[in-house]
Amino acid sequence: MQFSREDQGLKAPLKLPWIVFGIMLLLLLVAIIFCQVWGEQYQINWPEGRRIRIRTLFYLGSIVALPVTNLIRHIQLRLNETMPGNKSADKRYLLTISVSMIIIEIVGVLGIIMFLLGDGYNTLYIFIGLSTLGLYLYRPKLSEYTRIKRVLAATNKNPDG
């Protein structure tokens, strides 16, 4: 598939957001490998009742994190279009992607915490899976970036309105 120069010019600024996405995905993979290879020697093995309470709170937090991240991302995308300032669309969109990725990455960290507290691999994989799903849902999208770029360009052409 061939891309025009204009398409390639639009995709170039998305390299950094995709690098952030890749780093977050890589961190989840490293967490799985760490827990598989060395994790059991670092497990604390808290009592089951205590872990169940913490796990339940972590599940609730994870379930809430997905729609809250979507809301925060939606607000940030609209603010990227409407907030005055001299930041470029690239920087504005990178911040939006970074915030989304960090919030969703926390879900994976909750799985690592539960594993280290004594839960099994199943709990770890569930949290890592939810985090991976969130990374996929909130990945960098060319359509979002082009909309920000287009709105900022239109705003800069007409400073009065």
KATA-V99818 format. One record per residue. N is the residue number from 1. RES is the residue in one small letter. SS is DSSP state (h for helix, s for strand, l for the rest). PSI is psi in radians with two decimals (* if undefined). OMEGA is omega as a letter, one per 40 degrees, with the letter a starting at -180 (none if undefined). Layout:
# KATA-V99818
n=[N N]
res=[RES RES]
ss=[SS SS]
psi=[PSI PSI]
omega=[OMEGA OMEGA]
This chain:
# KATA-V99818
n=[1 2 3 4 5 6 7 8 9 10 11 12 13 14 15 16 17 18 19 20 21 22 23 24 25 26 27 28 29 30 31 32 33 34 35 36 37 38 39 40 41 42 43 44 45 46 47 48 49 50 51 52 53 54 55 56 57 58 59 60 61 62 63 64 65 66 67 68 69 70 71 72 73 74 75 76 77 78 79 80 81 82 83 84 85 86 87 88 89 90 91 92 93 94 95 96 97 98 99 100 101 102 103 104 105 106 107 108 109 110 111 112 113 114 115 116 117 118 119 120 121 122 123 124 125 126 127 128 129 130 131 132 133 134 135 136 137 138 139 140 141 142 143 144 145 146 147 148 149 150 151 152 153 154 155 156 157 158 159 160 161]
res=[m q f s r e d q g l k a p l k l p w i v f g i m l l l l l v a i i f c q v w g e q y q i n w p e g r r i r i r t l f y l g s i v a l p v t n l i r h i q l r l n e t m p g n k s a d k r y l l t i s v s m i i i e i v g v l g i i m f l l g d g y n t l y i f i g l s t l g l y l y r p k l s e y t r i k r v l a a t n k n p d g]
ss=[l l l l h h h h h h h h l h h h h h h h h h h h h h h h h h h h h h h h h l h h h h l l l l l h h h h h h h h h h h h h h h h h h h h h h h h h h h h h h h h h h h l l l l l l h h h h h h h h h h h h h h h h h h h h h h h h h h h h l l l l h h h h h h h h h h h h h h h h h l l l l h h h h h h h h h h h h h h h h l l l l]
psi=[2.25 2.43 2.50 2.92 -0.62 -0.76 -0.75 -0.61 -0.57 -0.57 -0.43 -0.78 -0.27 -0.01 -0.80 -0.78 -0.64 -0.55 -0.73 -0.79 -0.82 -0.71 -0.74 -0.72 -0.72 -0.68 -0.68 -0.70 -0.75 -0.67 -0.75 -0.80 -0.77 -0.84 -0.61 -0.74 -0.88 -0.10 -0.70 -0.55 -0.28 -0.05 2.43 -0.54 1.06 2.83 2.57 -0.78 -0.72 -0.75 -0.64 -0.77 -0.82 -0.76 -0.74 -0.78 -0.71 -0.69 -0.77 -0.78 -0.68 -0.72 -0.66 -0.55 -0.64 -0.96 -0.55 -0.70 -0.70 -0.74 -0.82 -0.74 -0.76 -0.78 -0.78 -0.70 -0.72 -0.69 -0.60 -0.56 -0.49 -0.40 2.31 2.85 2.97 0.24 2.44 2.87 -0.60 -0.86 -0.70 -0.80 -0.64 -0.72 -0.76 -0.82 -0.78 -0.78 -0.79 -0.81 -0.70 -0.76 -0.78 -0.57 -0.52 -0.58 -0.75 -0.65 -0.62 -0.66 -0.71 -0.74 -0.80 -0.69 -0.76 -0.43 -0.15 -0.08 2.86 -3.04 -0.52 -0.82 -0.75 -0.83 -0.59 -0.84 -0.74 -0.68 -0.76 -0.71 -0.73 -0.71 -0.78 -0.72 -0.71 -0.78 -0.62 0.48 2.84 2.40 2.28 -0.66 -0.68 -0.78 -0.79 -0.60 -0.79 -0.81 -0.77 -0.78 -0.74 -0.67 -0.73 -0.66 -0.71 -0.45 -0.52 1.39 -0.34 -0.39 *]
omega=[a i i i a i a i i a a i i a a i i i i i a i i i i i i i i i i a i a i a a a a i i a a a i i a a i i i i a i i i i i i i a i i a a i i i i i i i i i a i i i i a a a i i a i a i i a i a i i i i a i i a a i a i i i i i i i i i i i a i i i a a a i i a i a i i i i i i i i i a a i i a a a i a a i i a a a i i i i a i a a a a none]
